[in-house]
Amino acid sequence: MSPEEKQEAYVQSRSSELMDLAMTDDPDSLRIILSELTNRDPGIRSAAVQAAVQFGSRDAIPALMDAAIQTDDAHEKAAIQDAIEFLKLPSLTEVAQEKQNALSAQPAPVAGTNSAR
């Protein structure tokens, strides 16, 4: 194998490992994923951003913000910003809870009144 082929194989292997880590709910896995945001290889940095999104924790946002500041590549910066915006979105559970809270806050109709007058 040439050095380039070895590097490509390493990037693919590490990217796969990062996605495997993203499928867990372990804070140490997230820490490992985020540590790769500063890797010298752009392919591994990209995989780390994707894995951070897949992990789905807002705890990744500060590290992603730091990574966005550190990169000069416009495409990489845009991908990181997209990841940050995605992680800021409310989860389905949060939306459902917010809806439930809004319904609970509404006053109950008074029995025997006719609101269709």
C-alpha positions in Angstrom: 0.0 0.0 0.0 1.2 3.5 -0.8 1.3 6.1 2.0 -1.8 7.8 0.5 -3.7 4.5 0.5 -2.7 3.8 4.1 -3.9 7.3 5.1 -7.2 6.9 3.2 -7.8 3.5 4.9 -7.0 5.0 8.3 -9.4 7.9 7.7 -12.2 5.5 6.6 -11.6 3.3 9.6 -11.5 6.2 12.1 -14.6 7.7 10.5 -16.4 4.4 11.0 -15.3 4.3 14.6 -16.6 7.8 15.2 -20.0 6.9 13.8 -20.1 3.8 16.0 -19.4 6.0 19.0 -22.1 8.3 17.9 -24.7 5.5 18.3 -24.0 5.3 22.1 -25.3 7.5 24.9 -22.0 7.6 26.7 -20.4 10.9 27.6 -16.9 9.5 27.1 -17.9 8.6 23.5 -18.9 12.2 22.9 -15.6 13.4 24.4 -13.7 11.2 21.9 -15.8 12.4 19.0 -15.2 16.0 19.9 -11.5 15.4 20.4 -11.3 14.6 16.7 -12.6 18.1 15.7 -9.0 19.3 15.9 -7.5 16.4 13.9 -5.1 17.4 11.2 -7.0 15.4 8.6 -10.0 17.2 7.1 -11.8 13.8 6.5 -11.6 12.9 10.2 -12.7 16.4 11.2 -15.7 16.1 8.9 -16.6 12.6 10.3 -16.3 14.1 13.8 -18.8 16.8 12.9 -21.2 14.2 11.5 -20.8 12.0 14.5 -21.4 14.9 16.9 -24.7 15.6 15.1 -25.6 11.9 15.2 -24.8 11.8 18.9 -27.4 14.5 19.3 -26.2 16.2 22.4 -26.2 20.0 22.9 -23.1 19.5 25.0 -21.2 19.3 21.7 -22.1 22.9 20.7 -19.2 24.7 22.6 -16.6 22.4 21.0 -18.2 22.8 17.6 -18.2 26.6 18.0 -14.4 26.4 18.9 -13.8 24.3 15.8 -15.7 26.8 13.6 -13.5 29.6 14.9 -10.3 27.6 14.2 -11.0 26.6 10.6 -10.3 28.9 7.6 -12.1 26.6 5.2 -15.4 28.1 4.3 -17.1 24.8 3.5 -15.9 23.2 6.7 -17.0 26.3 8.7 -20.5 26.1 7.0 -20.8 22.4 7.8 -19.9 23.1 11.5 -22.4 26.0 11.7 -25.1 23.8 10.2 -24.3 21.1 12.8 -24.6 23.7 15.6 -27.9 25.0 14.3 -29.3 21.5 14.1 -28.2 20.7 17.6 -29.9 23.8 18.9 -33.3 22.6 17.5 -35.7 21.4 20.1 -36.1 17.7 20.4 -39.4 15.9 19.7 -39.7 15.3 23.5 -39.3 19.1 24.2 -41.8 20.0 21.5 -44.4 17.6 23.0 -43.7 18.8 26.5 -44.1 22.4 25.4 -47.4 21.6 23.7 -48.6 19.8 26.8 -47.6 22.7 29.0 -49.5 25.1 26.7 -52.6 22.9 26.8 -52.4 22.6 30.6 -52.1 26.4 31.0 -55.4 27.1 29.2 -58.4 27.6 31.4 -61.0 24.8 31.3 -64.4 25.7 29.8 -67.1 26.4 32.3 -69.9 23.8 32.2 -73.3 25.1 31.0 -72.0 28.1 29.1 -72.7 28.5 25.4 -69.8 30.1 23.6 -71.5 30.0 20.2 -74.0 32.9 20.9 
